[in-house]
Each structure stands twice: as structure tokens, then as C-alpha cells.
């Protein structure tokens, strides 16, 4: 959920993907017919759609292509940030669209669950965040702007320049250092150098990777991500026993996972020490965690997931598999360039998984799969949607 995409994906990836705009709403992604449901997705918010309540889960309205007069252009997606109920997507045209309810928002601050463009954000190359800490966008000029999950203004982050990756509320800078804003977590002290990736976790904690594959964590509840007893680390501490890490991602409940050469290693949270490998993964190229599950993008463009499965977020019906500690291949996915996991109902064991394809399409399953559940649903984004 709090992804630590390497800068090559977080910054340049949004510009280099094959993000063509299909000519009409029923343009089909390169997926297997038997395992991918075709819809025009949650962003088609005109006639024929039904809005969720502000307190509903992450599922969002859909509409039939016949609800619109004439063909509609569909803009492709560069990155997706999934919260528990609130979600945002950075479009290939630089705009950001958000939808869904908000966990923890006061009644007067609850956002409209219908998809809506974030005002004033026109040059985003990435989006990150969740219901608890709000959302932020990395802009083309490498500055950062943020906004709350509920109602509130878009605000530039003062003093942040040259950012190449963001995990709210910290940014990785061009000089491979880290800067943070807000109350938690504070910027690392002593200053970290040679940082290659970062990811935010529970309770204002943060973990980073440094050159050579070393991982360090700090902040409130940071001990949840260090192989040891719970506690708080005010200065960065190394994750002992982990070497050669290529990527790291944190979960509020399931601890942390790091992609290493040929596999994924996890620890902390439900993953008690020692550090162990996720079974069933071959050639992972990216990893993403939510509260209750994780997924990995594979070298062949597929996706495999593990963990809890209350919403079908592993890609199989919950009635068949309640939980799997081994990765399960999600059927029908091809050409995936990024996978993102998000939390579902707090303490419910659910969640969502979304795959971004080479065409800039977003295919989601789990809570965001709605009635389809374990079947990936095409959430195409109208150019005028939001």
C-alpha cells in the first residue's frame, strides 16, 4: 500500500510507458477473455452509474458504454495509489483523479465518493498516499503537492525540490538523501546518504534502501519493521539479516517485504523473525503490500499474490481460499508494468489489488472488483471522467 517504487519507475516510468489513448470505450486490453471482466470502470460517472455511500468500501460506480452518446476517448493511467476507501490515480495527461470514501474523516470533511479531478494538479508524474495521511503528487518539475483524503486544499510542500520519489510524508531527492515534512516521521538523524528507495509504514515510521541493498528504518513504531521486539527507533536502524534488497514496501499489519534477486523476503508484523522468503515466487520484478496481502509483478508480465483473501484480493474466490502463505498466480494478466495493493475494511482481512498494463489500463480485483471479486475488472478512465 505504501509503495517504494525505484526512482526509475516513480519518476521516469510515468513518462515512458506505452500510454496510448484508445479510440473508444470498448477498446479491449490484451487479457484473456475468460478471466477479465470488461467494464468502463469507476470513473464513468454520468448516466447509468450508481454512487457508493461515503462510508462504503473502495468499490466505485461503473457505467455501460451505451450510457454515453458516441465514442468516448479514454485517457491512460500512469500510477495508482490505493487507500482503505479513498483512492487516487495519476493520469498520463498529468491530471490526478480520486474517488471513494474516507476512513477517519469527520462527517463535515468526508469527500464526495464520485470520481473527481484534483484541482490545480496538471503535471503529476506519480501519486502516493492513503486515507490516513492524505495524498501527494510528484510533479514534472520534481516538486511535491499534497491534499487531505477528506475535503481540503492542495498545498505545495515547502522546501522540497529535486524529488525523484515520494512516500508521504517523505521524499527521496536527486542527491540520494531523504527529506520529510509534518510531525511524523521526522527527517532521519543522522542524515542518510546513498538512498535508492523509501516506503512509509504504520504510525509514522519509514524504511529506506541504500546502495548495496541495505535497509534501515526509523520513526514511531519502527520496530514493527525491524526483526526484534516492538518499540520506537528515533534514529535509523539497519534491518539485520537482510542483504541485496532491490525494493522495499511496508504494510500497517503485515510488516515489511523486500524484493531480492530471485524472490521476496518478509519480516515484522505477522512475519515474525527470522526473515523468510515468500514461497511460489519466481523472477519477481516489483512488490507491493497492503494491510492483509501482498502482490508481486513477475518478469513475464504476470502477477502473483499471497496473504489474506477475504475480498478475493489474491485473484481467487474467498470461498475457495481464505488465506495463502504461498504466492498464487492471478489468472489472465499479461503486460503488467506495475501492481499496487491497498487496504480494505479495517480489521476485515480484505483489500484490493490493481495492475497497470502497458496500455495504461487499470485492472483491479478484490474490493475494487465489486461483484466480480476475484476477477480483474477493467477500470478504464474516460478522458472527461472525474
N, C-alpha and C positions, 0 to 999 in steps of 0.2 A: 504493500500500500504506500510505503514511503520510499519510493524507488531511488536508487543511486545509479542511474544510467551514466556510463562513462561520458566525458565531455564530447566525444565523437558522435554519440547518439543524442545527447541532450542539446547540443548547440548546432552542429553541422547536420545531424541526421534529419532534422525537420526541413532542411533546405534541399537535401539530396535524394529524398525518397521519390519514387515514381508516383507523384501526386497528381495524376490527370483528373480532370473533371468530366465524369461521364455525361453523355448527351441527354439521358432521360432517367426517370425514376426507377425503371425496372431493369437497369443495367446489372447484369449478374456478376458477382465476384467469382474468382476461379476456385470454387469449392465443390465438393461432392453433393449432388442433389439430395441424396438420401439423408444427409446429416446436417444440412444448414438450412434454417428457415429463412425465407425471403420476406422482408417487410421493408417499409420505408422508414422504420425506426422511430425513435422517441422525439426526433426534432421536427417532425411534420406536425405542427401544432394548429393547423387550420381545421376546416370541417372534417368530420369523421373521426376525430381523436377524442379521447376521454382523459381528463386530467386526474392525476393522483392527488390525494389529500396531502396537506403539508406534513402530516405525521406518518405518511405511508413509507414503505421501504423504497429501495432505489429504483424500482420499476417505474417506467415513464410512458407517456402516451404514444400511440402509433396511429398511422393513418394509411388508408389504401391509396395507391396511385390514382384511382378513379375519383378521388375526392378533389382533385385539382384539375382545372381546365388547361389542357395542353401539356406538353412535356415540361418537366422542371429540371433545371440544372442542379447537380449535386456537388457540393464542394467537398474535397477530401480532408482527412484529418491527419495532423502531424503527431500529436501526443494526447494521451488521456490521463486524467487524474481522478481516481475513484475514492470517494469517502464512504461513510456508512449509508447515508441517504443522499447527500449532496455530491454531485459530480461535475467536472468541467472538462472541456476538450479544446485544445488549441488547433484551429483550422489552418490549412495550408495557405490561406489568404491573410494570415496574421491576426484574425479575429479570434476571440475566445467565447464559447457558449457554455452556459452552466444550466443545470436542471436538477430537480428533486427537492426533497425537504431538507431539514437541518437538525441534527442531533444536538441537543443542548441549547438551542436558540430560545430566547424568551418569546412569548406569544406575539409581542409587537415587533419582533425582529425577524420573524420567520419569512423566508423568501417565497416568492411565487414559484411553485413547483414546475410550472411550464418552462420550457427552454427559452433562454433569453441571452442576448449578446451582452457582454460586459462593456459598459460604455467607456470610450476613450482608449481601449486597447485594440490597436490596429496593426501591430508589428510583432506579435508574440511568436517566438520560435519554440517555446516549451511552456508547460503549465504543471504546477505541483501543488500539493496541499490536501486538506480534508476538512470534515465538519468541525473538528475541534480547534485547529489552529488557523483556519481560513486558507485561502488560496493565493498563489503568487504566479506571475508570468515573467519569464526571462525574455527580454526584448532584443531586437536585432542589434541595437547599439550596446548590448551587454549590461544594460541597467535592469532594475527589477521593480515591478509594481505589485502591490498586494491589495486584497479586499477580503472582508469577512465572509464566512459562509452564509450568514444571515444578511439582512439589509445593511448597507453601509457603502461608503465611498471607496473608490480606487485611489490608493495613495502610493506615490513613489517612495522607495526605500532610500532614505538619505544616506549619502556616503558610500553607497555600493556602486562601483564602476568596474568594468572589466570582468564581469561574472561569466563563467562558462558552464556552470551547473548550479541548480538551486534545489535545496530540500528544506522547505520552510521550517524555521526562520534562519537558515544559514545559507551561504553561497560559497562555492569554490571559485577562486579568482584566477586570472591568467598566470599569475606568478606562483600558482600551486599552493597558495595559502588559503585559509578559511576565515570568513568574517560572519558575525551573527548580529541579529538585532532583536529587540524585545527583551523580556525578562528571563526566559529560559529557552534554550540553553545560552549561557554566556559564551563569548568567544573563548576558544581554548587558551589556557595559560599553563605552561609556556606555549608560545606560538608554534603551530605545526607547520612544517615545510614538506615539500615534495608530495603533497596530497594529490591523489588522482581521482577520487570519488568520495561521496558523502551520502549519508542517509540518516533521517531523523527517526527516533523511536518514541516510546512511551514516556510521559512525564518530563518532557524537556530534555531528553537525552539524545546524544548524537554519536555516530560512529563514522570513521573515515578509513579509507585505504591510502597507504603511502607507497611510493615506488619500492619495488621489491616484494610487494604483496603483504606487507604488514598491516594489521588492523588495530585501531585504537578507539576507545570510547570514553566519553565523559558526560557530566551533567547529572541532574536528578534522575534517580532510578537507573543509572548507567550500569549498575551491577547486574541488571537483568540481562545484559548483553555481554557480560564477562563471565567466564567459567569459574564461578565462585559464589559465596553466599550473597543474598540480596543486600543492597546498601546504596550509598551515593559516592560517586567519584567526582571531585571538584577539578581534578587535572586529568588529562588524557592518560589512560592506562592501556597497555597492549593486551590483545587477546592472545593469551598463551596457548600454544599448541596449534595455531593456525599459520600456515605458510603458503606463499604463492597465490594469494587471493587476487582475483581479477575484477571482482564486483561484489558489492555487499548490499543487502536490503534488510530492514528491520520491521518487526511486527509488534503490535501492542501486547499480544498474548503469546505468540509462538516463538519469541526470541529473535534470533538473527540467523541469516543464511548467507554464505559467501560462495560465489562461483569460483571454482578452481579448475585447473586443467583436467578435463575429462569428467567433471562431476560437480556436485553441490554439497557443501558441508554446513551443518546447522548446529546451533547450541543456544543455551539460555532459555528462559520461559519454560514451556513444556519440554524443551530439549535440554534435559539435564546433562551435565558433563559426564563422560568426555565428549568432545566434538565428534560427530559422526556423519557419515555420508548418507544422502537420500538414495534409497535403493531404486533401481529401474531406470535411472537416467543415463543416457549415452549422448555424448557430444553436446551438452548444453551451451548456449551462446548468450543467454541472459536469464536473470532470475528476478521474480517479484513475489512479495509476501503480503498477505492480508492478515486480519486477526486470527482466522482459523484455518487458512490454507495457503499454499504457495504453488506457483507455476513456473516452468522453465521453457523458454524458447529453445528449440533444437536446431542443430546445424542444417537439417533438411527442410526447415521452414515450418515444422510442426510444433505442437505444444503438448507438454505432459504436466499433470498437476497431482498434488498429494495433500493430505490433511483431512479436516472435517468436510462433510458433504451434505449438510442439511438442506441446501438450496440447489444441489446439483452442480455446484461450482467446480467439481472435478471433471465434469463432462460426462458423467454417468448418472442415471436416476438415483435419488437418495434412497428409494425403496430397495435398490439393489446393493448399494454400497453406502454405509453410514460414515465410514472413515477408512482411510488407507494411508499407511506409513510409507508405502512404495508408490512411486510416480505412475500415474495412469495416463496413457496416450489419449488425447482428445480427438475423436474421430472426425475426419472431414476437413481439417485445417491444412491449408497449403499457403506458401508465400507469406508467412507471418514475419514481420520485421520487428515487432515489439509486442510483449504481453504485459498486461497490467492487472493486478489483483486489488480488490477493495473489500472492506468490511461490510457485513450485513447488519441485521438487527443486533445491537449489543447483547452479548451473552447468549446469542441464539444459535451459534455454530454455523451460520450461513455466510453468504458473501457472493461476490461477483468476480468473474474473470472476463477480460476483454482482449482480443487480438487485433492488432493493426496490420493490415495487409499491404502489399506493395502498391496497390491501387489507392491507398488512403482510406479504405473501407474499415469500419469498426464492427467486429463480430463479437457479441457478448453472450455469456451463459451464466447460470446461477440466478441470483435475484434479478439481475437486469435481463435475463432471458424470459421473464414473465411466465406465461402459461407454458412456454416451451421448456423452461427449466434447464435441463442438462444439454439441450440442443442449441448450438450457437445461432444467434439471431442477428441478422444484418441490420445495423442501426445507421443507415446512410443518412447523411446530413444535407438537407436542401440548402442551396446557395442563399436563399432568402429565409431559411429556417433560423429560429432563435430570434 
